[in-house]
Amino acid sequence: MKKTPLLILISSLSIFCTSRKKISLDSNNITKEINKIYAQKKFNGFAVSVVDENGTLYQKGFGFSDVESQKKYSENTIQNIASISKTFVGIALLKAQELGKLNLDDPVEKYLPFTIIANPDFPNEKITIRQLATHTSSISDNEYYLSKNYFLKADQNLHGAKLNFDDEQIFNPSDSLLSMQVFLENTLAENGKWNKNSFTNKKPGEIYEYSNVGTTLAAFIVEQATGKKFNDFTKEYILKPLNMNASGWKFKEINFSNYSKLYENPETVLPFYECATYPDGGFITSVNDLSKYLTELIKGYNGKGKILSKESYKEYFKPQLSASNFIERNNKNPYSESYNVGIFIGFGYTGYIGHTGGDPGVMSMMFFNPKTNIGRIMIFNTNFTDKEGNDAFYNIWNILESNPNSTK
């Protein structure tokens, strides 16, 4: 998905470190303090949670999933969560490797049914799956990623909905929806219609540059290597084992009556949409289901996970890059996936592990502290672009982090 950076004003962001003990939360105070921020009316609806390796410690929805009908946003409300979805691609890659279907250090061309164009500045360099997973492949998101990738959901009432997100990001008609393979062929194949400017001028494997198309290519390789559609593969090996029953990748896989409307700002409703490159940001879930997933990641980090082996989790969480791989390294925001990376999982400069997300009508954040085994999630149905919205967003995060009731 479009990497929509969260505005980072360090004065509004607190960092709390606690010892690893069993913790309970002052739920009443958390709810009270978040309600104060919600009253500023910067967001229409959102849900938050706090988890540890044993389960959910706190979760709650605030505001409305549909302002017009006054439908409440709850912990069971679902919506797309943008680039947090990429963490599922990392899990899928390692599961496919466990099954003997691929190796992270294989060249991508081994699994593709089309011939990928080479980086014109490095025509003899092979791109590997690991490079896709660490955003060092040199594959970039060209202009067509925004203009040819987002499609309106079929059979929706578009009255009053805005049909473009900005000058570049366009919602295309539902009857023109492309498959993931067709989009990738158009963007990366030798005879592709949109294959101009699909690479940076950096050598594959050398420099970190966030790539949605590279993420989608990794998910497509999972399909080609396993013989299963990516959404079906992840349902079998991630969603079902974790009882994430409200979640999926396609509208047909979820209960759409629980889907939140999305808003460009508190006054402007956006249409429902989907993407050809859905693995890079189109995962649909609730904070209740995503909390189960974050609990599993914390367990996996500590060698107790159930959807990957200990060895695979070690690889997933192993920092893959060094300072030399970054031109601009994010050493200001502790909640960023761009200080270092594992296999499609990010590290902030203080060691927090997780990912952020941003897309039309979506802002999201999911991180855990490996020193305390405490993780936090926020999912919003409203975008913001100003300092006041940024402050409100991070103040809610700070409340989730700073309300222990007692330690035992």
NORMOQUI-V174298 format. One record per backbone hydrogen bond with DSSP energy under -1.0 kcal/mol. CO is the residue of the C=O (numbers start at 1). NH is the residue of the N-H. If there is no record, write none. Layout:
# NORMOQUI-V174298
[[CO & NH] [CO & NH]]
This chain:
# NORMOQUI-V174298
[[2 & 4] [9 & 12] [10 & 13] [19 & 21] [22 & 408] [24 & 405] [25 & 27] [26 & 30] [27 & 31] [28 & 32] [29 & 33] [30 & 34] [31 & 35] [32 & 36] [33 & 37] [34 & 38] [35 & 39] [37 & 40] [38 & 41] [44 & 64] [45 & 381] [46 & 62] [47 & 379] [48 & 60] [49 & 377] [50 & 57] [50 & 58] [51 & 375] [52 & 55] [55 & 52] [58 & 50] [60 & 48] [62 & 46] [63 & 73] [65 & 261] [66 & 71] [71 & 65] [71 & 66] [74 & 77] [75 & 288] [78 & 260] [79 & 285] [81 & 84] [82 & 85] [83 & 86] [84 & 87] [85 & 88] [86 & 90] [87 & 91] [88 & 92] [89 & 93] [90 & 94] [91 & 95] [92 & 96] [93 & 97] [94 & 98] [95 & 99] [96 & 101] [97 & 100] [103 & 106] [104 & 130] [106 & 129] [107 & 110] [108 & 111] [115 & 190] [119 & 122] [122 & 125] [127 & 108] [128 & 132] [129 & 133] [130 & 134] [131 & 136] [132 & 135] [133 & 344] [135 & 209] [136 & 205] [138 & 200] [142 & 145] [143 & 147] [144 & 148] [146 & 170] [149 & 276] [150 & 172] [151 & 274] [158 & 161] [163 & 171] [169 & 165] [169 & 166] [172 & 152] [173 & 176] [174 & 177] [179 & 183] [180 & 184] [181 & 185] [182 & 186] [183 & 187] [184 & 188] [185 & 189] [186 & 194] [188 & 117] [189 & 192] [198 & 140] [203 & 206] [211 & 215] [212 & 216] [213 & 217] [214 & 218] [215 & 219] [216 & 220] [217 & 221] [218 & 222] [219 & 223] [220 & 224] [221 & 225] [222 & 226] [223 & 227] [229 & 233] [230 & 234] [231 & 235] [232 & 236] [233 & 237] [234 & 238] [234 & 239] [235 & 240] [238 & 242] [239 & 244] [240 & 243] [243 & 245] [244 & 247] [248 & 284] [250 & 253] [251 & 254] [254 & 256] [255 & 258] [256 & 259] [258 & 78] [262 & 270] [263 & 383] [265 & 268] [268 & 264] [269 & 162] [272 & 153] [274 & 151] [277 & 280] [278 & 281] [278 & 282] [281 & 82] [283 & 81] [284 & 248] [285 & 79] [286 & 290] [287 & 291] [289 & 293] [290 & 294] [291 & 295] [292 & 296] [293 & 297] [294 & 298] [295 & 299] [296 & 300] [297 & 301] [298 & 302] [299 & 304] [300 & 303] [309 & 313] [310 & 314] [311 & 315] [312 & 316] [313 & 317] [316 & 343] [322 & 325] [323 & 326] [325 & 208] [329 & 331] [338 & 330] [340 & 347] [341 & 320] [342 & 344] [345 & 342] [346 & 354] [347 & 339] [347 & 340] [348 & 351] [352 & 348] [353 & 368] [354 & 346] [355 & 366] [357 & 364] [359 & 362] [362 & 359] [363 & 380] [364 & 357] [365 & 378] [366 & 355] [367 & 376] [368 & 353] [369 & 372] [369 & 373] [374 & 369] [375 & 51] [376 & 367] [377 & 49] [378 & 365] [379 & 47] [380 & 363] [381 & 263] [386 & 390] [387 & 391] [388 & 392] [389 & 393] [390 & 394] [391 & 395] [392 & 396] [393 & 397] [394 & 398] [395 & 399] [396 & 400] [397 & 401] [398 & 402] [403 & 26] [406 & 24]]
